[in-house]
Amino acid sequence: MMIEEFRRNGYCKVGSMFSKEFIQELQTECLPLAEAIPADLRRKYRSQGSLIQLLDYPYFSKVIAHNLLFDCFAAFGFKDTVFSSGYLISKPAKSPPLFWHQDWWGWDHSSSYTSTIAQFFVMIYLQKTDRENGCLRVISGSHRKKFELLSSLDAHTDELSAYSDPSSVQFQDLGEEVVVEVDVGDVVFGDARLLHGAYGNNSDRERGLLTLWYHPNYGDLPSEIRSAIWQLHNGVVDGVDTPINEGGISTWPETERQLLSGVIPRVEKEKPLGWNRTPQWQN
């Protein structure tokens, strides 16, 4: 079963989920956003390509709350799944690799070193994506154990984003990496703790995908983690690269706000867990 693969490896390729027409609609919506990225941001995020905050655009509510996604979550045994943030990540032609990293920020809590899945990504690919044009690469199983070469390295730095040092180990091919090639419209799930990156886009075309961040079994998570997720959703965490426009979804039209009303974090009373992206593995 895919959930067993997901828990064991830290990721799984779900495959095609949406209609061809819906993927074409996403392509039509996303391409102008990528083309409008200012040159200074392209330089700043040379490794990522772009980090366009989806919560700045009411249109994406139909993706975030899509019933097919939540049907899949339920099939995985995920209940009370909430959404915190999401991005259009679009690598331009002839752009460098995305650095090796993991995205979990709650390493100060002991549950981060257990089987609990507190956050996972959903990647929706807008083109057929392979090693040539910048597909995902992962270190299988790295969400549950230390990977000596990378686990404790600082990631998400300005220098890595700008590809300032191409010789850094965080851009290199590794013998343990797994190549995750996909077709247009394919969906990939991944634990936030998983070490992953992407190959450079050596093609002549833009390569785009949507990355959505969800938190399953939200009510069962530690309260201080839930408080931090609420902060993350509302763009009030120091160190988040792309904060949400002032007002967030409260400024959206009623129809789009209602789509997200049942899938966003609830306000919590507990003090939020501090933000820490560096694990302290004991093994």
N, C-alpha and C positions, 0 to 999 in steps of 0.2 A: 504494500500500500504506500501511496505517496507520503502520508503523514509519517510513516516509519522511516522512509528515506530522508525526509526533511529533518526529523529529530536526530538521525544518525549522522548525516553529512552536513547539516546546517543550511541546506538549500535543496530545491528540487525544481525541475522544469515542468510546469503544469501543462504547458502547450497552448494550443489555440482555445480561446474562450469566447471571444466576441465575434460578431458578424463582420464580414468583409466591409460592409457599408459603414459600420461604426468606426472601424479602424481608419477608413478613408476620411471620415469626418474628423477624427483626431488629427490625422496628418494635415488636413486643410486648416485646422485651428492652430496647430503648433508651428508650422513652417514660418508664418509671418512673425511669430514671437521670436523665433531663433534668428531670423534675418534682421530683426530690429535691435539685437543686442549691441550696445555701444562698443567701440573698439577697445576702450580702456578696460571694460569688464571681460572682454575676450582675452586680453593680456593677463588680467588678474587671475582668471580661472582657465588658464591655458591647458592645464591637465584635465580638468573636468569638462571643459568646453562651454558649459553654461550651468547656472543654478537659478532657474526662473521659478519663483515661489508660486505654486498653484493657487494658494489661498488669496492671491491678489486678483484672481480671475474667476468670477462666479460660474462661468461655463463649466469648469472642471468638477462642479458638484455632481454632475451626472456620471462622472467616472468614479469619483471617490465613493459614492453611495450605491454603485451599480449592483443590482440584485444578483447578477451572476457571480460577482466577487464574493458577496456575502453567502451565497449558496455554497460556494467552494469552501469558505471559512468554516461553515457548519459541517461540511463533509470531513473536514480535518479535525473536528471536535472542538473548534473554537467557538465560544459563546461570548456575548457581551463585548464584541470587538469594536474598538474605537479608533478613530483616525486622528493623528496629530499634525502631520505636515506632508508636503509632497513637492516635487520639482520636475520641471522639464529639463532634462540633461541632454544637451545636444552638442556633439563633438563635430566641429567643422572638418572639412577635407584637409588632409595632410597635417593632422594634429597629433601630439605625442600621447603616450600612455597615461591612463589614470593610475595614480600611485596606489600601492598596496595599503590597505587600511581596514579597520573595522569601525562600526558606527555606534556602538553602545556607549552610553554616557553614565551608566549607573553602577560602575565597578566598585563603588564604596559600599554597596549593599551585598550581604552574603548570598542572597538568592541568585546573584549574577553568576555564581559558580556552580549552579545546580541545573537540573533539566528544565527549569521554568523558562518559558519563552515570553519575555516581557515586551519585545518589539521585533517586528519583522518587516522586510521590504517586499513590495509587490512591484516588479518591473514589467512594464507593458511596452513591447518593442514596436516601433513605427516603421522599421525596415527589416528586411532579412539582414542579420548581423552575424558576421563570422570573424575569424582572426584578422582578416584583411582590413575590415572597416571598424574594428574596435569592440569586439564582443567581450562579455564578462569572463573573468578568470577567477578561480577560487582556490583556497586551500581547504580541501574537504576535511570536516571534523574539527576545524580550528576554533569553532564556537565553544568547545567543551574542554580544550586543553591548550597548553602553551605551545606555540610554534616558535622555537628559539630565535630564529633569525629576525622575526618581525613583531612578535607579540607586545614587546615593551617599547617599541620605537614611537616617537611622537609623530602623529599624522595630522592632517588638516591644517598644516602650517601655511603661511603665505608663500614660503619658498617652494613647497611642494606644489601648491596650486598653480604657481607661475612657471613651474618646470625649470627652476633656476639651476638645478644641478642634475643633468641627465644621467650622471654616473651613480646617483644614489641607489642603494639596494632596493628602495621602495618603487623603483621603476623597472627592475630587471626581471627577466624570465627566470623562473625557479623550477627545479626538477619536480617538485611536488604539486605544481599547479595543475588544475583541471580546466580545460577549455569548455566554455558553455556557449555553443553556437545555436542560434534560433532562427525561425522563420518570421516573416512579418506577422504581427498580431500575437505572437507567442507571449506567454506570461511566465515569469520566474519568481518564486518565493525564496527569501533568504533571511535567516536569523541575523539580527543586528550585530551579533558578536562575531560573525563569520569574517575571517580575513578574505578580502576580495579586492579586485582592481579591474582594469580593462586594458586591452591592447590599444595601441595607437590607431587612429583612423588614417590608413594609407591610401584610401580611395579618393576619388574626385568629387564625392558627394557628402553632404551633411548626414550624420548618423544621429537619430533622435530616439529617446525613450522617455517614458514617464516613470518616476520612482515615487511610490506612495508608501507612507509609513503607518503601520497599524499596530495595535496593542490588544492581543487576545485575552479573554478571561479577565477583563479589566477589573471587575469587582473583587477578584481574588488576589490581585497584586498588592504588595505592601503599600500602605497609605502614603508614605513619603515618596514612593515612586509615582503613585497616581497624581500627587500634587505637582511633581516635576513634569509629568506628561501634560497636565493642564497648562503649566507655564510654557512648555514647548509649543503647544498648539496656539497659544496666544502671543507668541513671539517675544516673550519677556525674559529669555534666558541669555545671559552674557555669553558671548562666544559663538552664537549661532550666526552662520555666514550670511543668511538672507532673511532678515526680519520681515514680518508681515507689515503691510501698509497700515497706517493708523486706523483703528476701528475694526480691522479684520472683517470677519463675515457679518458683523452687526450692520455693516454698511451695504450688504448685498440686497438685491430684490427679494421679496418675501418667498417666492417660489423656490429659489435656490437655497435660501436659508432653511426652509422646511425640509429640503432633501437631506440636509446634514444634521437636522435637529436630534436624531436618535443615534448618531454615530460619532459625536465629538465628546471629548472628556468632560466630566462633571466637575464642578468646583469642589475642592477638598479643603479640609481644615488643618490637616497636618502640615508641619513645616516641610518644604520640598527637599528631597535628597539633593546634595550638592552634585555639581556637574563634574564628572571625572571619566575621561575616555581611555585611561591607561589601566589595564588589568594588573593585578598582583597575584599571579598564579602561584599555587603552593607546590605543584608537581614539577 
